[in-house]
Structure formats: structure tokens, C-alpha cells
Amino acid sequence: MGSVNKVYPHSLEAEMAVLGSMLISKDSIDTVSEILKPEHFYGENNKIIYEAIISLHDRKKAVDLLTVSEELKKTGKIEQVGGTKYIAELIEAVSTPAHNQNYAKIVKEKYILRELIKTSTQTIEKAYDQAEEIDAILDFAQKSSFEISQKNTEHGFADASSLAHDYTDNLSKLYANRSGITGVPSGFLQFDDATGGFQNSEFIILAARPSQGKTALALNIAYHVAVEAQKKIPVVFFSLEMDKMSLVNRMICAAAGINVSRVRYGKFSREDFTSLTGIVDTFSKGKIWIDDTPGLTIMDIRSRARKLMLELKAKDPNFDKMLVIIDYLQLIRGRGKIESRQQEVSEISRLLKDMARTLNVPVLALSQLNRKTEDKTREGNKPQLSDLRESGSLEQDADVVAMIHRDHYYTKKDEDKNKATLIIAKNRNGAVKEIELGFIPEFTRFHNPVPREIEQIAVEETPL
């Protein structure tokens, strides 16, 4: 393929300058060790010397030509690195340690290039072999590139000292905030109070039977987060059921308080038109992206969300939050080689959880409930965790499971028409509870309930 005999990118000069700086200056060791790891070195001898320097430094020992040479003699590697003569050459290779950070970045960049070449070669081999489905190969290519780009934030082990430092930083941010909402706010006060909002790396399921309002509530949340909120947060909405214009129509009508059907069939007034165009202007300034491609696989969803996130990060260095919404989970297409639908949903659930953690964003997936909620022997027809359709893995993988219940769906009583309950059936980091919501079906809009004292005043002031 033309590149077989090419040498991998590297800079032995930069590696020598880095090591020379560390041998001259203790401060250089601290600076460089924050940037480089042993595997970043191309020269095996340089890697061994780097490990020896770090080992001495961690043990509070002096680092210089003599101590490093003695350390390598103890481990029997002094000849492997080129002897004391080569270590002395490292010191001569650098005139001043002041540029140690620049040297280290050159070494790191060459390492990233080598990793890109390796993963690209693997991708090419997979493409030639044709042993895997095209979706799997594409996902491998994009995931590999993403992982390389995230090398600076690679997790690995974290010791108690660094954990305590990070925890204190987070504690300071929470104290400065003190709103109780540490994640992406849903706009529904009691839900945010119970969960702290949608948290980064969490997999959240919003479930209901058909016609209970899953999509409506998800769109209400999306509109609040991306359009209404004082600090707008990007929302990525994958719709596998409805087209994007239908979704936009529902959001605009909900915000304007206008009957969705009237707009759909063009039966709205001039006043409605003015109100709608005003909301559209507000909506156009929002941070929402909708993908209504039918039949997406979980790999499609993950790769598209990842690509958009990288684009947003490139545009905004302060980017730190994004909400991914999927409507709905059971419509995600599997890989086609899984024996049963239950196994397929289990894999999709696991990969959605993995996506939330890998991208470090909250993933809100809508899900159907099975028919057990409509069993006449069940009191009140309220849904339970066991009603999640097709897989127990959904209950296991999800950090939060919220279920919509509307009595009016079953009772048909007028007094229940504008009431809904959001049941938090699972909350990994908080309490489970039931939350009362208001619901206006004509506008497909859920809202925070009116406080009882205000509601009572309104009733008392209503003329007979």
C-alpha cells in the first residue's frame, strides 16, 4: 500500500531534549510528567530512562546523571539504554530546560500520529477482509479516532490524592452554584429537585404506554433546555418515529399555547400566525439539532452524536454539557446477527449506557411499556419497572427511570384530563418518588403544577 516501508513519525531529538531537561531541572520533571507517559516515547531506550527518572522522583530521590545511571544499573538496563555515555549526551542535547513543555508536546504529537496510523491501518485491514458489517467498521474507525483525540483525558487509575483534589474542585463549584441543579435542568422543578437535573454520563429512560405523552414531554424538555433556559445547552434529538417538521410544529405550538391540530390543518387565525412567528424567531436562536433519519443503528446514533459534540467543542472552548434524546429505543435498529429481540434490546441498552459514559453526556432514551399496565387487576394501572418492554437490561443499565402515567387515559373523567404523574421508579443517586404535573393535551404541553395556594385563590376569585 505504499506506506509499508515508511518509518513511523517520531522525533528522537525532542525525546532527548525532554529527558535532558528532566535531568537538569526538578521542575521540568513535574511539568513533563503531566504531559507524557512512558508509552509516548518512540525510542525504547528513552522510554526506559523516562521510567527511571519518574521512579526516582516519586521516591523523593535526587535525579541527575549519577542517580539515574545507578538506578538503571540496579535494574540491569544500563547497557540497554546506551550506557552512562548516552545519558550524558541527553544533558548536552538541551541548552536550557525552559522549553521542556514544548519538547514534551512534540513527543506527544508524534505519538498521536503513530496511533492514528495504527488505527487507520486496522480500519483498512477490516475493510479489505470484509468479515464485519459496514456499520461495525465505520463505528470502529470513528470510535478509534475519537479515543485518540481524548488521550489527554484518558482515565486509568486515579489515586486518593488526585481524587481528593478533583472532589474539592467539584465541591467548590457546587457551593458556588447552590441551586441544587448540577446537571442539565429539565425545566420540571420537582424532577430536577429529585435528580439534580440530567447528569453527565447518565443513561435516563422515559417510559410510557402509547399516547401517554412520551414524545410531548421529551420535546418540552428539549425546548426548555435548548431554547427557553437562561443558559442554553445543546440538545441532539434523534427521532426514529416522527419527521422533523412534525416535531418542530409540536414544540412551537406548545410554546405558543396553540392547538397543534389547528396549525397542522391550516385552521388558525391571524393572531395565531403572529404568535407562532414570534415563537419561531425565538426557536431559531436555540441550540437544538434534530436527526429524523429512519432505521438508525446504535452505532449511527453514537457516531453522529460524537461528531456533533466534537464540532461544538471546536467552536466553543467552554463547552461542557449536551443532552442527547432518542425517540424511541425500541425503534433503534440492531446489528442483524443477534438471535432474539430481547438480546438485541439488551445490547442497545448496554451501548447507550456506554455512549453516555464515553461522551460524558446525559442520554435520555424514550421507551415503550408492555401491556401489563392495562391489566384490569392492577390497581390504578400505574406502571412499574417490570413493565419496561422486551428487556430487563433497561432497568439494570439505566441510572434513572421515569414513567408517565395519566389517569384520564383509563378513567376518561374530565377532572383527570389535565393531570399527569411522572413516576421516578429508579434513581441511582437519589430517592424514588411520584411527581404531579399539569398537562394540556391540545398543546401537547406538560407544565409544572400550579401551587395549591395559588390554585385555591384562583378558585375563590372565579365569579359564579
C-alpha positions in Angstrom: 0.0 0.0 0.0 2.9 2.3 -0.5 3.4 3.0 3.3 4.8 -0.4 4.3 8.4 0.7 4.4 7.8 4.1 5.9 9.1 4.9 9.4 6.5 5.9 12.0 6.5 9.6 12.9 8.9 10.4 15.8 11.5 12.9 17.0 14.4 11.4 18.8 15.8 14.9 19.2 12.7 16.1 21.1 12.8 12.9 23.2 16.4 13.6 24.1 15.7 17.2 24.9 12.8 16.2 27.2 15.0 13.8 29.1 17.9 16.2 29.2 15.6 18.9 30.7 14.4 16.5 33.4 18.0 15.6 34.3 18.9 19.3 34.7 15.7 20.6 36.4 13.4 19.1 39.0 10.7 21.5 37.9 10.9 20.0 34.4 10.1 16.6 35.8 6.8 17.9 37.3 5.9 19.7 34.1 6.8 16.9 31.7 5.1 14.1 33.7 1.8 15.9 33.4 2.1 15.6 29.6 3.9 12.4 28.8 3.6 8.7 29.7 6.3 6.1 29.0 4.4 4.7 26.0 4.6 8.2 24.3 8.3 7.6 23.6 9.4 6.1 20.3 12.9 5.1 21.4 12.8 2.1 23.7 15.9 3.4 25.5 14.3 6.8 26.0 11.2 5.2 27.5 13.4 3.2 30.0 15.3 6.3 31.0 12.0 8.2 31.5 10.6 5.5 33.7 13.8 5.5 35.8 13.6 9.3 36.2 9.9 9.2 37.3 10.6 6.3 39.7 13.4 8.3 41.4 11.3 11.4 41.5 8.3 9.6 43.0 10.6 8.2 45.7 11.8 11.7 46.5 15.3 10.8 45.3 17.6 13.2 43.5 17.6 13.0 39.8 20.8 13.6 37.9 23.3 11.7 35.7 24.7 9.7 38.6 21.5 8.7 40.3 19.8 7.7 37.0 22.8 5.7 35.9 22.8 3.8 39.3 19.1 3.2 39.1 19.5 1.6 35.6 22.4 -0.5 36.8 20.3 -1.9 39.6 17.6 -2.9 37.1 20.2 -4.3 34.7 19.2 -1.9 31.9 22.1 0.5 31.8 23.7 -1.2 28.7 20.2 -1.4 27.0 19.9 2.4 27.0 23.4 3.0 25.7 25.3 3.3 28.9 26.2 6.3 31.0 27.7 7.9 27.9 24.2 8.2 26.3 22.7 9.7 29.5 25.4 12.3 29.5 24.6 13.0 25.8 21.0 13.8 26.9 22.2 16.6 29.1 24.3 18.0 26.3 21.3 17.8 23.9 19.5 20.7 25.7 20.8 24.2 26.3 18.1 25.2 28.7 15.2 23.3 30.4 12.9 26.4 29.9 11.4 24.9 26.7 10.7 21.5 28.3 6.9 21.8 27.7 7.4 22.5 24.0 9.7 19.4 23.7 7.1 17.3 25.5 4.3 18.4 23.2 6.4 17.4 20.2 6.9 13.9 21.6 3.2 13.6 22.4 2.1 14.8 18.9 4.4 12.2 17.2 2.8 9.6 19.5 -0.7 10.6 18.4 0.3 10.4 14.8 1.6 6.9 15.3 -1.6 5.9 17.0 -3.6 7.3 14.1 -1.6 5.4 11.6 -2.0 2.1 13.6 -5.8 2.5 13.9 -6.1 3.6 10.2 -4.2 0.5 9.2 -6.5 -1.7 11.3 -9.5 0.0 9.6 -8.1 -0.6 6.2 -7.5 -4.3 7.0 -11.0 -4.7 8.3 -12.3 -3.1 5.1 -10.2 -5.5 2.9 -11.2 -8.5 5.0 -15.0 -7.7 4.7 -15.6 -10.0 7.7 -17.7 -7.4 9.6 -20.7 -5.4 8.7 -20.0 -2.0 7.3 -21.7 -0.3 10.3 -19.3 -2.0 12.6 -16.2 -1.0 10.6 -17.4 2.6 10.3 -18.0 2.7 14.1 -14.6 1.2 14.8 -13.0 3.9 12.6 -14.8 6.8 14.2 -14.6 5.4 17.8 -10.8 4.8 17.4 -10.2 8.3 16.1 -12.3 9.8 19.0 -10.4 7.8 21.6 -7.1 9.0 20.2 -8.4 12.6 20.4 -9.3 12.0 24.0 -5.9 10.7 25.0 -5.3 13.8 27.1 -8.3 12.9 29.3 -7.6 9.2 29.5 -8.9 7.9 32.8 -6.9 4.9 34.0 -6.3 4.7 37.8 -6.7 7.7 40.0 -5.0 7.8 43.3 -6.5 9.2 46.5 -4.6 12.5 46.3 -5.9 13.3 42.8 -9.4 12.1 43.6 -9.5 14.4 46.7 -8.2 17.3 44.6 -10.9 16.8 41.9 -13.6 16.3 44.5 -12.7 19.5 46.3 -12.8 21.4 42.9 -16.2 19.9 42.3 -17.3 20.8 45.8 -16.3 24.4 45.3 -18.4 24.6 42.1 -21.4 23.1 43.8 -21.1 25.5 46.7 -20.8 28.5 44.3 -23.9 27.2 42.4 -26.1 26.1 45.4 -29.2 25.8 43.1 -29.4 22.1 43.7 -29.3 21.5 39.9 -25.9 20.2 39.0 -26.8 18.7 35.6 -28.9 19.7 32.6 -32.2 21.2 34.0 -35.3 19.5 32.6 -37.5 22.6 33.4 -39.7 20.5 35.7 -38.9 21.7 39.2 -39.7 18.6 41.3 -37.9 16.3 38.9 -34.8 18.5 39.0 -35.1 18.6 42.7 -35.1 14.8 42.9 -32.3 14.2 40.4 -30.3 17.4 40.2 -31.1 17.5 36.5 -29.8 15.2 33.8 -26.2 14.3 34.9 -23.3 13.8 32.6 -22.6 10.1 31.8 -26.0 9.1 32.9 -28.4 6.9 30.9 -32.0 8.0 31.6 -35.2 6.2 30.4 -38.5 8.0 30.0 -41.2 5.3 29.5 -44.9 5.2 28.9 -47.6 3.3 27.1 -48.6 4.8 23.6 -50.5 8.1 23.7 -49.4 8.9 27.2 -47.1 11.7 26.1 -43.5 10.4 25.9 -42.6 12.5 22.8 -44.5 15.5 24.1 -42.6 15.5 27.4 -39.3 14.9 25.6 -40.0 17.9 23.3 -41.0 20.1 26.3 -37.7 19.2 27.9 -35.7 19.8 24.7 -37.3 23.2 24.2 -36.6 24.3 27.7 -33.0 23.2 27.7 -32.1 24.5 24.2 -34.4 27.5 23.8 -36.0 28.8 27.0 -33.3 28.3 29.6 -31.2 31.3 30.6 -28.1 29.3 29.8 -29.0 27.4 26.7 -27.5 23.9 26.4 -27.2 22.0 23.1 -29.8 19.3 22.6 -29.4 16.5 20.0 -32.8 14.9 19.2 -32.8 11.6 17.3 -36.4 10.9 16.1 -36.9 7.5 14.7 -40.7 7.8 14.7 -41.7 11.3 13.6 -40.3 13.7 10.9 -38.5 16.8 12.0 -41.2 19.3 10.8 -43.8 17.5 12.9 -41.5 17.8 16.0 -40.9 21.5 15.3 -44.6 22.1 14.9 -45.3 20.4 18.3 -42.6 22.4 20.0 -43.7 25.7 18.5 -47.4 25.1 19.3 -46.7 24.0 22.8 -44.6 27.2 23.5 -47.3 29.4 21.8 -50.2 27.7 23.5 -52.0 27.0 20.2 -53.8 23.8 19.3 -51.5 21.5 17.3 -54.2 20.2 15.0 -55.4 23.7 14.1 -51.9 24.5 12.8 -51.4 21.1 11.1 -54.6 21.7 9.1 -54.1 25.4 8.5 -57.1 26.4 10.6 -55.5 29.2 12.7 -56.2 32.9 13.0 -54.1 35.9 12.1 -53.4 36.3 15.9 -52.2 32.7 16.0 -49.9 33.4 13.0 -48.3 36.4 14.7 -47.8 34.4 17.9 -46.3 31.4 16.1 -43.9 33.5 14.1 -42.7 35.2 17.3 -42.0 31.8 18.8 -40.3 30.7 15.6 -37.9 33.6 15.9 -37.1 32.6 19.5 -36.7 29.0 18.4 -34.3 29.9 15.6 -31.8 31.2 18.3 -31.9 27.9 20.2 -29.3 25.2 20.4 -31.2 22.2 19.1 -30.3 19.7 16.4 -32.8 17.1 15.1 -32.0 14.0 13.1 -35.1 12.2 11.8 -33.3 9.5 9.7 -35.3 6.3 10.0 -33.8 3.0 10.9 -30.7 4.3 12.6 -28.5 1.8 14.4 -27.0 2.5 17.8 -23.6 2.9 16.0 -25.1 5.5 13.8 -26.5 7.4 16.7 -23.3 7.2 18.7 -21.1 8.3 15.8 -23.4 11.2 14.8 -23.6 12.5 18.4 -19.9 12.1 18.8 -19.2 14.1 15.6 -21.5 16.9 16.6 -20.0 17.1 20.0 -16.5 17.5 18.6 -17.7 20.2 16.3 -19.3 22.1 19.2 -16.2 21.7 21.3 -14.1 23.1 18.4 -16.4 26.2 18.2 -16.7 26.7 22.0 -13.8 26.1 24.3 -16.1 26.3 27.3 -18.4 23.5 26.0 -19.2 21.2 28.9 -22.8 20.0 28.6 -25.0 18.4 25.9 -28.2 16.4 26.1 -28.9 13.5 23.7 -32.6 12.5 23.3 -33.7 9.3 21.4 -37.3 8.8 20.4 -37.6 5.9 20.9 -35.4 3.0 22.0 -37.4 0.1 20.5 -37.1 1.6 17.0 -33.3 1.6 17.1 -32.1 -1.0 14.5 -29.9 -3.8 15.7 -26.9 -5.3 14.0 -28.9 -8.1 12.5 -26.8 -11.0 13.9 -28.4 -11.3 17.3 -30.7 -14.3 18.0 -33.6 -12.7 19.8 -35.2 -9.2 20.1 -34.6 -9.4 23.8 -30.9 -9.8 23.3 -30.9 -7.0 20.8 -32.5 -4.6 23.1 -30.1 -5.7 25.9 -27.2 -4.8 23.6 -28.7 -1.5 22.6 -29.3 -0.6 26.3 -25.7 -1.5 27.1 -24.3 0.5 24.2 -26.5 3.6 25.2 -25.1 3.4 28.7 -21.6 3.1 27.2 -22.3 6.1 24.9 -23.3 8.2 27.9 -20.1 7.4 29.7 -17.8 7.7 26.7 -19.1 11.0 25.5 -19.7 12.2 29.2 -23.2 13.5 28.4 -26.7 12.5 29.6 -28.6 10.3 27.2 -32.4 10.3 27.5 -34.0 7.4 25.7 -37.7 7.1 25.4 -39.1 3.6 25.8 -42.4 1.8 25.5 -44.0 -0.1 28.3 -45.7 -3.5 27.9 -49.4 -4.1 28.1 -49.4 -5.2 31.8 -50.2 -1.6 32.8 -53.6 -2.0 31.1 -54.3 -5.2 33.2 -57.7 -4.5 34.9 -56.4 -6.4 38.0 -53.7 -3.8 38.6 -54.9 -1.0 40.9 -54.8 2.4 39.2 -53.0 1.0 36.2 -49.8 2.6 37.4 -46.6 1.4 35.6 -43.8 -0.4 37.3 -40.2 -1.1 36.5 -41.0 -4.6 35.4 -43.2 -3.2 32.7 -40.2 -2.0 30.6 -40.6 -3.7 27.3 -38.5 -6.5 25.9 -35.5 -6.5 28.3 -34.7 -6.4 32.0 -31.3 -4.9 30.9 -33.1 -1.5 30.5 -33.9 -1.5 34.3 -30.4 -2.6 35.1 -28.4 -0.2 32.8 -30.4 2.9 33.4 -29.4 5.4 36.1 -32.8 7.0 36.2 -36.1 5.5 35.0 -39.1 7.9 34.9 -42.6 6.8 33.8 -45.5 8.8 32.6 -49.0 8.0 34.0 -52.2 9.7 33.1 -55.4 8.6 34.9 -57.5 10.2 32.2 -56.2 7.6 29.7 -58.1 5.0 31.7 -60.9 6.8 33.6 -61.9 9.3 30.9 -63.0 11.6 33.7 -62.9 15.3 33.0 -61.3 16.1 36.3 -58.3 13.9 35.3 -57.9 15.4 31.8 -55.2 18.0 32.7 -53.3 15.9 35.2 -50.3 13.7 34.8 -47.9 11.8 37.1 -44.2 11.4 36.5 -43.1 8.3 38.5 -39.4 8.2 39.2 -39.2 4.4 39.6 -35.4 4.2 39.7 -32.9 6.9 40.8 -29.4 5.6 41.3 -28.3 8.6 43.2 -31.5 9.8 44.8 -34.9 8.9 46.1 -37.8 7.4 44.0 -40.9 9.4 44.1 -44.0 10.5 42.2 -44.3 13.9 40.7 -47.5 15.7 39.8 -47.5 17.5 36.5 -50.1 19.6 34.6 -50.9 18.6 31.1 -52.7 20.4 28.2 -53.4 17.8 25.5 -54.5 20.4 22.9 -51.0 22.0 23.1 -49.2 18.7 23.8 -47.6 20.5 26.8 -46.7 19.4 30.2 -46.1 22.0 32.9 -45.2 22.4 36.5 -48.3 22.2 38.6 -49.8 25.4 39.9 -49.1 25.7 43.7 -52.2 24.7 45.6 -52.5 28.0 47.5 -52.5 29.9 44.2 -54.9 27.4 42.7 -57.2 27.9 45.7 -57.1 31.7 45.4 -58.0 31.4 41.7 -61.0 29.2 42.5 -62.2 31.6 45.2 -61.9 34.6 42.9 -63.7 33.0 40.0 -67.2 34.7 39.7 -70.2 32.5 39.9 
